[in-house]
Amino acid sequence: MALVGLLVGVGIIMVQSAGQVTAIAAGGNPLGGVLRQGAYALIGMSLALVISQMSLVKLRRLAWPLLLAGLVLQLLVYTPLGYEAGGNRNWLRLGPISAQPAEFMKFVLLLWVSTVLAAKRPLLGKWKHVVIPILPVVAASMCINVLGGDLGTLVIIAALVFGCLYFVQVKWRILGAIAVVAVLGIVLMTLIKPNRVFRVAQFFEIDCLNDPEHAAGMCWQSLNGFWALANGGLFGSGIGNSRAKWQWLPEAETDFIFAIVGEEVGLLGAMTLILVFVAICIVLVAIMARCTDVFSVSVMGGAVAWFGTQMVVNVSVVLGFVPVLGVPLPFVSAGGTSLISGLMAVGLVLACVRDQAARDQAARDQAALDQAEPAPAQGTSFT
């Protein structure tokens, strides 16, 4: 999809711009951002191409093995191979390679949930066939994330799964029950960590824009995000001219890259970026409306929920509407696992598009054959 390619290109430019100062300060390669993000993009696009050429039958066969592999990788973060970053223990380090298994699980769950829903198509009106095995498996993955302190990924996974279920037209009473369980689960998982409760409580109690007492403390990141957006004005300060990236704004190239986008290309550029995400979601819904296969509908619906929710959460954090959750901006923020996983999902979407195109062509060919067949000859009547 050209729009996704546009986001990836913007992401490479903005990651280089946002991370250059940090790289130089750390004694690294000033071009490291563009080289790493470009390499991740190349890997992701190559995998997307491979996936897009696979049949849906082969992809469904991979769902269960990939699910098992994904859960094992998630559990490995609690071994010596795992390490903590940004307060979350959700990283693996294998030599020079670091990865976030939770990001990979988004793609895995998109594929696996769609496979299960397609297999249970005649039974989707019965709650036990929707809840089992989807709810236990998804809950297990989410619990592993939360134990490592990653609440943001939990929210995105919940939205992704809900999108799959909603667009395949699971009954509202079943969706409602699942939504209630999900909300209660998120609340419970928030409450079991005292520091998480403190952060949420402080978010609602403190007005960072009008409370100088916390300007150098918990409001530092949010305030510098606000100031970056304000400094950009309508047209921006120009690519590479951000002030916030000079180590004023933590996580400038990852979770807060939208603030750097707003500062360097202005309000118009930032709004254009949001509109590109909206356009991608509209295109996916339009394609989904033509799909006749439950698997394809679920994939499209889950992708819309994934990309749309993640964009909204990321931008809302920068704007101060929700607490900092550590959610990257899809296809734009720095991060190899996130970018590769998102591009793999795009490859899955393209595989569904190719399959539906083949179905449509077969239907047209059959219709043409039916029309071309001569009418049966009228028999001669003898009286």
C-alpha positions, 0 to 999 in steps of 0.5 A: 500500500502506497500510504503505508510506504509514505508513512515508512518514508516519513518515519525514516526521515523523522527518526534520523532527525529526532535521534541524531543529537542523542546518537552524537552525544552517545558517541555513536554514528550520526547516521545511525537512525536512518541506517537502522530504520532503513534496514528494519524497513527493508526487512519488514517489506521483504517479509510483507512481500513473502507473506503477500504471496502466500495462500491463505491456507498456508497462512492459516496453517502457520497460525498455531505454530507462530502462536506457540513461538510468540508465547515462548518468546514473551516468556523468555523476557523473564530469563537472563535473555530479557532486560528492562528498558523504560520501566518495562521488562519486555525486551530480549537481547540476543547478542547485538540484536534487541527485540520486543516479543510483545510487538511480534505478538500483535501480528501473531494474534491478528493471524491466529484470531482470524484463523480461529474465527474462520474455522468457527464461522458457523458457530459465531453466534454461540458465546462459548465458541467465540470465548474459547479458545480466544479469550484464554489465549489472549488473556495469557499473552496480555498477562505476560505483558502486564507482568513486565509492566507493559500496559500500553501493548495490552490496550492495543492487543485488546483493541485488535482482538475486539476489532476482529470480533466486531467486524465478523459480526459477533453478536453484541451481547457476546462483544459486550461481555468480552468488553466488560471482562477486558476493561475489568482486567485492564483496571485490575492489572493497573491496580496490582502495580502501586507505581502504575496506580501512582502514575495514573492518579498523578495524571488526573491530579496534576495540571502539567501546564499550570503546575511549575512544581512538577515541571522538572519532575513527572511533567518534564516529558509532557511539557517538552512535548507540548512546547515542541508542538507549540514551537512548530506553529502552523508550518513548522521550523523545518526538517532537522531544526527541532529544539526539543530533540536536543535532549530536552524531550525524552524518547523523542524518536520513539513514543514522542516522535509526533511532537518532533513531527509537529515541531518540524513540519508544523500543525499542517504537517502533523494533521496531514500525518493523522489524515494518512492514518485515517485514509489507511483505515478507510481503505481497509474498511472499503476492501473489507466490504468486498471480502466474502471470507471470514478470515479476510474480514477479521484480518482487515478489521483487526488491522484497522483497530490495531493501526487506528487505536495505536495512532490515537493512543500515541497522539493522545499521549503527546497531547496530554489526553492520556497517561504515558503508555509507551505506545509507538506511532505505527510505521513512524516511530523508531523500533525494529520489532514494531515496524517489522510487525506492522509491515508483516500485517500489511503483507497479510492484508495484501494476501487477503486482497489477492485471495479475494481478487482471485475469488472475484475473477473465478466468479466472473469467469464462471458467470461468463461460461454460464452465459456462453453455454447454448440453451438446450435444444427444444425437442421435436414433438410428435403427435 
